[in-house]
Amino acid sequence: MYASSHHSESHSEHLMREDVSELYMSVGYVLVNVEPGSEVKVFNAASSLSFVTDANLLFGDHDLIVKLEADNMGDIARLVVESIRAIPGVLNTKTLACAEM
């Protein structure tokens, strides 16, 4: 039942991975630069968005990192442009798309 000459994965492992992969949405991280002094306001505004699953203030080149989930990468791009960039105090963003394998 599990033997395969060309495949090291068992049938049940393959089915489990397929079942789990259907549960995942597309994930992206957004690095955000904000106007000086607006870090907490932007953090609070971003954290309140329904598609944001995590957010953290940062030290270094960027002020904030936001994790968001959506049905696909097109939706993530749209949400960044329409919602994250629209927050008062946001100067620029850099979106990192998680690999979907």
C-alpha positions as CSV (number, residue, x, y, z in Angstrom):
1,M,0.0,0.0,0.0
2,Y,2.8,2.4,0.8
3,A,5.5,1.0,-1.4
4,S,6.7,3.1,-4.2
5,S,9.9,2.8,-6.3
6,H,10.0,6.5,-7.3
7,H,8.4,8.2,-4.3
8,S,9.6,8.3,-0.7
9,E,6.4,9.7,0.6
10,S,3.6,7.4,1.8
11,H,0.1,7.8,0.4
12,S,-1.3,8.9,3.8
13,E,1.4,11.5,4.2
14,H,0.6,12.9,0.8
15,L,-3.1,13.0,1.6
16,M,-2.4,14.7,5.0
17,R,-0.3,17.4,3.3
18,E,-3.0,18.0,0.7
19,D,-5.7,18.3,3.4
20,V,-3.6,20.7,5.5
21,S,-2.5,22.8,2.5
22,E,-6.2,23.6,1.7
23,L,-6.5,25.3,5.1
24,Y,-3.6,27.8,4.5
25,M,-4.1,31.2,3.0
26,S,-1.5,33.3,1.3
27,V,0.7,35.1,3.8
28,G,2.7,38.2,3.5
29,Y,4.8,40.4,5.7
30,V,4.9,44.1,5.3
31,L,7.8,46.2,6.5
32,V,6.5,49.7,7.2
33,N,8.3,53.1,7.6
34,V,6.4,55.8,9.4
35,E,6.7,59.5,10.2
36,P,8.7,60.1,13.4
37,G,6.5,60.0,16.4
38,S,3.6,58.1,14.7
39,E,4.9,54.5,15.4
40,V,2.3,53.7,18.1
41,K,-0.6,55.2,16.2
42,V,0.3,53.3,13.0
43,F,0.9,50.1,15.0
44,N,-2.6,50.4,16.6
45,A,-4.3,51.2,13.3
46,A,-2.6,48.3,11.5
47,S,-3.3,45.8,14.3
48,S,-7.0,46.6,14.2
49,L,-7.4,45.5,10.6
50,S,-9.2,42.2,10.2
51,F,-6.7,40.7,7.9
52,V,-3.7,41.5,10.1
53,T,-2.7,38.4,12.1
54,D,0.4,39.9,13.9
55,A,2.2,43.2,14.1
56,N,5.4,44.3,15.9
57,L,7.3,47.5,16.4
58,L,10.9,47.3,15.2
59,F,14.3,48.9,15.8
60,G,16.5,49.4,12.7
61,D,15.7,50.2,9.1
62,H,12.0,49.7,9.4
63,D,9.6,50.8,12.1
64,L,6.9,48.1,12.0
65,I,6.4,44.6,10.6
66,V,2.8,43.5,9.8
67,K,1.8,39.9,9.0
68,L,-1.3,39.5,7.0
69,E,-3.3,36.7,5.4
70,A,-5.6,36.7,2.4
71,D,-7.0,34.2,-0.1
72,N,-4.2,34.9,-2.6
73,M,-1.2,37.2,-3.2
74,G,-3.3,39.5,-5.4
75,D,-5.6,40.2,-2.4
76,I,-2.5,40.8,-0.2
77,A,-1.2,43.4,-2.7
78,R,-4.5,45.1,-2.8
79,L,-4.9,45.2,1.0
80,V,-1.4,46.7,1.3
81,V,-2.1,49.4,-1.2
82,E,-5.7,50.2,-0.1
83,S,-5.4,49.7,3.7
84,I,-1.9,49.7,5.1
85,R,-0.6,52.5,2.9
86,A,-3.7,54.5,3.7
87,I,-3.0,54.7,7.4
88,P,-2.0,58.2,8.4
89,G,1.7,58.4,9.1
90,V,2.8,55.6,6.8
91,L,5.7,56.8,4.6
92,N,6.4,53.6,2.6
93,T,6.0,49.9,2.7
94,K,7.9,46.8,1.5
95,T,5.9,43.6,1.0
96,L,7.5,40.2,1.4
97,A,5.4,37.4,0.0
98,C,5.7,34.0,1.6
99,A,6.6,31.2,-0.8
100,E,3.7,28.9,-1.7
101,M,5.1,25.5,-2.4
